[in-house]
Amino acid sequence: MKPLEGLLVLDFSQFLAGPSAALRLGDMGARVIKIERPGTGELNRQLSIKNQMVDGDSMLFHTINRGKESYAANLKDSEDAASVKALIAQADVLIENFRPGTMEKLGFGYDAVKELNSGIVYATVTGYGQEGPWRDKPGQDLLIQSLSGLAWLNGNADQPPVPFGLAVADMFAGAHLVQGILACLVRRGRTGQGGRVEVSLLESALDLQFEVLTTHLNDGGELPQRSAVNNAHAYLGAPYGIYETKNGYLALAMGSVIRLGELLACEALAAYQDPKSWFTQRDEIKQILVDHLQTRTTDEWLQILEPADYWCADVLTWKRLFAHDGFKALGMVQDVGREDGARRLRTTRCPIRINGERLFDTNAAPKVGEHNASIEQEFKLRDAQPSVGQHQPDGGERI
């Protein structure tokens, strides 16, 4: 039994942060029903990466919505809205990530939902929180990276700000949302009380920087200086960074510059005996390493450094990663597909293990409204109005 089996999650969200949270709950056993607009469904169905579409929907949509069911409803239509309210009355978790005020205008804000279901955990993702001058700005990952300082931290000192190569603010916000949801479910198991969970992309991006922000806040307000040579962490000294070798690249983490010089037979590093110089003269040390490490291959350096337990690593492309036994041992790739036998898709599995077992789900993302008939019949949505007030969702006592 997966730990969240028996829980019902309603996913009103779109794009990445909210749907990724619902995906993770589904991976751990929850039943996830995606509430979508009829016809077009969630906007992410058409937001393609590299113009790749699978069975009519974007690759991105399939990646984030595998294993879910789809219930299509027009929330502005009274009959559809009544059916969704009847579903809410039987749910454990509701996830939404519309702009602040949207769900309230539709009649599905937290106060209204709590009247339908006092035990529900209502989870919200916004771009910048519910208040402040940025409240109504578009909550998009690149914009968040730019405003939060993340992009400014990346790249060498002489380079402009460099964004991450993936949507880190969205992904961390989704993970933080799951943490809050699980915490409220634990409390509900003890008290029967539901709750509201709120995260924002900006706050998640700031929390991602807690290490460097704490250093900055306690350092007299002095800004960190990116290294001009192979920057990797603005607050760490040499040799921290990635270096080109004769045939590839080598990553060097924290370690003694003196010991590194001995292992690499690099006499020039012996001049930096004072550990303070590893930061104050960081670029000079790194430039020595840049020149020295290009004289041999990555494998030659690894054969010297790894037996000495010096923290280092090869820098792999995905092609080389997938071919490596270390990756194969993890079993991180799974095949998913739709029940009608449409084109199957390879994707990653949930990274969490329960009792030593990997969590797989072979069901692909649903088509728009694919499960309307079965959901309406199972939950009696068309012939019953939602009960109001004291409903305790099934499974609450198990969480």
N, C-alpha and C positions, 0 to 999 in steps of 0.2 A: 504493500500500500504506500503510495506517495503521500507525503505529509499533508498536502492541502486537498486531498480527495474529499469530495462532499461539499466544497465551497463553490459558490456561484459568483463569478465576476462579470460585471457589465462594462464593456469597454466602449465609451463614447469618444475616445480620443483619436487623434490623427497624427500623421507623420511619424516621428521617431520616439520621443521621450515617453509619452503615455503608453503607446502600443508596446514599447519594449518592456515596460513594467508589467503590463498584462501578459505578455509573452512569458516572462519569467515565472509569474504566478501559475500560468498554465503548465509550464515545464515541471513544476513541483506538484502537479496534480489537480489544480483548480480547473473548473469548467469555465471557459471564457466565451461569452457571447458578445460579438461586436455589433453595436448599434450604428447603422449606417443610413444615409439618405437613399431613398429608392432610385433605381436607375444607375446613377454614376457611382454611388457608394462613396467611400472615403477618398479624399483628394489624392492621397498617396498612391492610389491604384494607377494613376497616370504619371506619377513623378518618377521617370525612369532614370537609371544610372547607365550611362553609355548606350542609351536607347535600347536596352534589353527588356523585352516583354516576354512573359511566360503565360500562355493560355489567356491572353487578353489583359493581364495585369502586369504592372512593373515588377522587375526582379526585387526592387527594394520592398515593395508591399509584401511579396511572398516571404522575404527574409524575416520581417518583423511580425507577421500575422499568421504564421503556421500554427496549426492545431486549434484554431479558433472556429466558432460558428458565426454565421452572419444573420442578423435580423434587420431587415430594411423597414424603416419607419420614418414618416414625415412628422417631426415633432410639433409642427404648426397645425397639423390636422387633428381635430378633437378625438376622432376614433383611434387613430394611431397613437396619439399621446396617452389615451386611456389604457391601451394595451401595454405601452412601455411602463406606465405607472404600476400596472398589475405585476409586471415582471420585476420592477424595482422592489416591490413589497416582499418578494421572495428571494432577493439577492443578499449576498454578504458584503460585496465590495462594488463600488461604482468609481470608475476612473474617467476623468475628463480633462482636456487641456485647451479649451477654447479661450479666447481673450476674456479678461475679467468682465463680469457682468452678463456674458452671453447666456449661460445656463439659467441665470435668474430671469432674464427676459423670456426665455422659453418655458418657464415654469418648473425648471428642474434644478434650481439652486439648492444648496445644502439644507436650508430651513424647510423648504417644501418637501424635499426627499426624506428628511428626518421625521416629518409628520406621517409619511407613508410607512416608514421602517425605522424604528428607533434604534435598532441594533446594527444598522449599516455603517460600513467604513467608507466615507466619501473622500476620494483622493483627487487632488487638483494639481496640475502643472501649469505654471504661467512663465512668461519670459522674464519678468522683472519684479514679481510680487504683486500684491493687491493694492498697493498704495505708492505714492511718490510720483515724480514728474515723468518717469519712464514707463509708467503703468500700461499705457496703451501702445507702446512701440511694438513692432513685430518681433516676436521671440524666435529669431533664427540663429542657428549655431554659429555661423561665421561672425555675425554681428555681436553675439555674446562673447566670443573669443576676443574680439577686438576691444570691446568696452571693459572687459574684466582684467586686462593686462596679460592674458595668456599668450596672445600673439606677440606682444612686445618682449616677452621673456625669451622667445625662440630666435634662432639664428645667431650669427656672429656679430660682434660689436659694430662692424661696418656695414651690416646688412639692414634692410628695412624689417619691420615686424613680419614674422613668418607664422601663419596659422598651422595648426595640426593637420595631418593628412586624413583626418576622419572627424566625425561629429562628436567630439568628446563631451561638450556641454550637455547635449541631448542624452548621451549614454549614461553619464554620471547622474543626471537628474532622474532618469528612469530607475537607476539603481537605488538612489536615495528614496524615491517614492515607494519602492518595494519595502525598504527598511521601515518606513513609517507605517505602511499598511500592516505589515506583520506585527509591529509593536502594538498597534490598536487592536488587532485580532487577539493577541495574547491577553490584553486588558479585558477585552470583551468576554473571553473565556472565563475570567475571574469575576467580572462584575455584571456582565450582560449589557454593558454600555458601549454603544458605537462611538464614532468620533470622526473628526475631519483632519485629513492630512494634507498639507500644502508644501510644495517645493517650487522653486523657480530655477530656470536655467542659469541666471546670473549668480544666485546663491550657491548653486552646485559648482559653478566654475570658480567661485571664490574659495569654497571649501577644498576644492582640488588643489589649491595653492596654499593650504594652511601652513605648510612647512616654511615656505619662503616668506609668506605674509607675516608670520609670527616673528621671523628673524628681522624683517624690515620694521615692524612696529616696535621692536625692542632695540633698535640700532640707531636711535636718534633721528629716524626718518630718512636716513641716507639710502638712496636708491642703489640696487645691485648693479654691478657692472658686468655685462656679458663679455666673455672672453673674445678676443679678436681672432684667436686660433682655435678651430674645432670646438666651439662653444657647445656645452651640453647641460650645464647647471650653473646659473649665475653666482651661486654662493659656494661652490666647491672649487678647490684648487687643483693644480695639476696632480696626476695625469688625466683626470676625468674627461673623457671624450672619445670620439671615433676617429681612427687614423687610417690613412691609405697605406697599403702594403704593396709588395711587388706584384701581387695578382688579385688583390681584393681589399678588404677592410678588416680592422681589428678594433674592438671596443675595449677600453681600459677603464675600470671603475676606481673606487678609492683604494689607495695603497701608498706605501712608502716610495718616494722618488729615489732615495738612495738604494733601496733593495731592487727597484726596477732597473736602475743603471747597472747594478751588478749582474742581474740575470740577462740583460740584453747586451752586455759588454759594451755599454755606452759610457765612456769615461767622462764625457762632458757633464753628465748628470751629477757627478761626485762633487761638483762645486756648490750644490744646493743642500748643505747639511742642515740648515735651520728649517724645521717644518713650516715656520711662518712664511718663508720664501716661496713655498709651494703655492701660496695664494698671491702674495704680493708680486712675485715674478712669474706668475702663471703662464703668460704668453711666451716668455723666453724659453721656459722649460718645454712647453708644448711644441714650439718651433723646432727645438732640438729633436724631439720625438718624431715630428713630421718627417724630418730629413732622414733620421736613422731607420725608422720602421719601413721605409720604402726599399731597403736593401735586401729584404728577404720576403718570402711568401707568408701568408697568414698561417698556414699549417706549420711552417718552421717556427714561427714565434709561439704558437700555441703549444707545441711540443716542449718548449722551454718553460713557459709560464705556468701552464696547468699543473705539471707535477710539483711545482713549487707553491701551489695553492695561491697564486697571484690572481686576483679577480679580473678575468678577461673573457672575451667571447668572440667567435666569428660573427660576421654581420651577414645574415642570410637573406636572399631573395625568397619569395614565396615558393618558387619552383624548387630551390634547394631545400627549403624547410620541409615541404611535403614529401620529399624523397628521403628524408632523414629518419632513422629508426626511432629517435627521440620523439618526433612528432607522431609517427605511426603508433607508438605504444600508447598514446593518449586516446586514440579512437575519437577524435574531435569532429569527424565528418559523418553526416548521416544523409540518407536519401528520403525525400518526402514527395508525396504525390496526392492528387485528388482522387476521390472514389470512382470517378467516371473514367479513370485510366489516362487522363490527359498527361502531357509531358511531365516527367518527373524532374525534380530539382535537387541538386546537392547543396547542402548548407552545413553550418556548424550546429553542434548540439549544445544543450545547457552545460555550463562549465561546473555545475555543482554535482557532487556525489552524495548519496544518502545511504548510509550503512555499507559503504564500499561500492554501491551500484551506480553506474552512469545513468543519466536520465535522457532517454530518447523519445521522440515523438515523430512518427512517420506521416502524419496528416499535414497536408499543405494548407495554405491559406484558402478560405472559402470564396465562392462567388457571391456577388451581391444578393442578399436575401435568400441564399441557398437553403436556409433552415427555417424560414418563416412558418411553413405549414407544420412542421414537427414541433417547433417551439410553442406555437399557438395552441396546439392540441395538448401538449404535455403540461403547460402552465395554465391552460384554460383562460387565455388572454381575451378572447372575444366574447365570452359569456359570463365574466365575473369582474366586478369593479375591485380595485385594490382595497384591502383592509387598511385602516388608518390607526397609527399610534404605537401599539405595543408589540408588533411582530418581532419575534426572535428567529433569525434565519437558521435553517437546519445546519448543523455542523458547528455552531458557535461554541458548544460546550467542549468540542474536541480541540480547540485552538488555544 
